């Protein structure tokens, strides 16, 4: 499976809540329609866990992932918090050896799908206009959040049809 990791510099992110800040940068810059059918994973890199670096990574995996398109988006960004250009991306085999936690997948409609509703991802999806489709929601969900979630669930992105599909 193809994969690319976008690496963030924890020091540049200001330390605390660096994972949340990384996700904000990621979702602000990358449109979900570019990663339909992909799995998202994230976490501190193994170098960070060993004490050698201070980096967090958001990795994208998918059979039809366009690695170069993802790299192009983040290579062009000068946003504070991204790792320096020479360490900004992680590829195989290094990426395959990392033990990142699964965050979710991007379904065919371009929505972030997660096993359970997570308030932080709900809010990020709303803020950056991503669709959101959790499989489980809390029983005590407020009417306001339920209305917001229904809007996020109904958000469908237009995915350009690949050239080889025009003949179907």
N, C-alpha and C positions, 0 to 999 in steps of 0.2 A: 504494500500500500504506500502511496506517495505521502510525504509529510514535509512540513516546514514549521519551524518554531520561530516565533518573534520574541526576541530577548529584550528585557527591560533592566535598567540599572537601578537597583534598590536605593543607592545613595542619592541619585538624581531625583528619585521619586519622593525623597524626604523621609525614608525609613518607614514608620508606621503606616499601616493600611496600604502598603505598596501593591498588594494583589488587586485591591479595588481600583487603585489608580491605574494600574496596568490594563485592567479590563475596560476602563473608561477610554483610554487612548486607543485600544484595539477596536472597540465598537464605534468610536467616533470616525476612525479612518477607513475601516474595511466594511463594505456593504455585504450583507448576508447573501445576496444573490450571487456573489463571487465564490461562495463556499457551500453551495447547496449539496447535500448528500455527504457532508464531511462531519467528522467527529472532532470535538474540541477538548483538549486536555490542558491542564496548567499546574504550575508549581515551581518551587525553588529548584534550580538546577543542581545536579549532583556535585558540581564544583562549589556551589554555595553551601550545600550540606556538609562538605568537607572543610569549609572555612577558607577556601582559596579565592572565591569570588563573592560578589553580592548581586546575584542576578535571579530574576524571575522570568519564566517563559510561558507563553501561550502557544500551544502547538495545534496544528490543524492537520488532520489525516483524512485521506479519501482517495478512492481509486481514480476518480476523474479530476482531482485537485490540480489546478493550474498553479504550480509552485512559483513560476516566474511572475505571474500576475500579482500574487500576494507579496512577493519580494519587491516588486516595482512600487506598490502602494507605500510600503514602509521605508524603502530606500530613499524615496523622495521626501519623506517627512523629516522636519527638523524639530519635532515636538520634544520638549524636555521630558526625560524619563526613558526614552528609548536608549538602548545600549549604543556605544560608538559603532560606526558603520562596519568596522572589521569584526565585530562580535554580535551584530544585530540579528543574525539568522543562525539557526541551528538546523542542520540537515542530517540525513543518515550517513554513517552508522551511529554517530553520537546521539542523535535524536531518539533512535530506537532503543537505546540503552537507558534512557531517563525513565523515572518512575513517577510520572505526573498523574494527578487525579483526573478522572473524566468529569468534564463540566457539562457536556450535553452534545447534541447533534443538531445539524441544520436540516430540517425536513424539506421535501420537494417544494413547499410553498415559501421557503426561505425563513421559517420561524425557528427560533431557538427552542429545542425540546429538552426538557429536564425531567428526571424521575419525579421530583417533588418541587412544589412552588418555593422559590427563594426570593424574598423581598428585594434584596439587592439587585438581582438579575431582572426582576419585574420592573424596578425603577430605571435601570439602565436601558432596557428594551424600550420603555416608554420615552426616555430622554433622547435616544439615538434613532428612534423610529424603526426598530426591529420588531418583528412579530415574536410572540412568546407563547409556548404551548407546554405548560407543565402537565405531567400525567396525573399528579395528585395535588389537590389544594386543601388547605385546612378546613375543618368542619365549621369553625367559627369565623369564616371569612366575612368581612364587612360588606355591606351592599355597595359601597363606593369602590372598594378593591375589586369586587366581582364585576362591576360595570367596566372598570379599567381593563381587567383581564379579558373580558369578552371582546373589547376593541383590539387588544393585542393579539388575541387568538384569531380574529378575523382578518388581520393584516397579512396579505399575500403579496409577495414581490413578483414582478415579471422577470422571468428567467429567459434570456435569449435562447432560442432554439439552436442547438448546435447544427452546423452546416450539414452533417451527415443524416440529420433527422428530417430534412425537408422533403425527402423522397418517400417517407412513410405514408 
